[in-house]
Amino acid sequence: MNNQNIIVYRFNHLYQILKELEEDINFKIIEISDEKALKDEIKNLNNHLIITKKQILELNNQFVLSQLPIKIFKMIEKLNIEFLKHQFVEQSRVIINDYIIDINAREMSSKNVKLKLTEKEVNTIIYLSKVDKPISINELQTKVWDY
């Protein structure tokens, strides 16, 4: 089953078009017309993109469709690009206890404190978080530092 969800917010004509194409475009299409229902729905979805006519404050993963008309294939291409961007950002975040490591930015944060790290430091922290036993310096040098 496809886990990419397109939420069409207050845009009934677009919903009807996308619903007809749902199997061909490989997205699950959901129509929502009020903001409370929208917020409730996105709590239950991991991989979603909201298509709307106007930007909704406080919500992420939005695709604002303000320039109409648009060719359907061009719009689907843009939706796929948005999903790829979202996936790239999500894959770069590693959560270890109370810390969040952003692999792309090479930053580790906890609450409001951010610390810049080197690539070796990021790799070392991630490697150590995945092992459940003490390891030797030789193993670190071999597995993480490529020595």
Secondary structure, 3 states (H helix, E strand, C coil): CCCCEEEEECCHHHHHHHHHHHHHHCCEEEEECCHHHHHHHHHCCCCEEEEECCCCCCCCCEEECCCCCCCHHHHHHHHHHHHHHHHHHHHCEEEECCEEEECCCCEEEECCEEEECCHHHHHHHHHHHHCCCCCCHHHHHHHCCCC
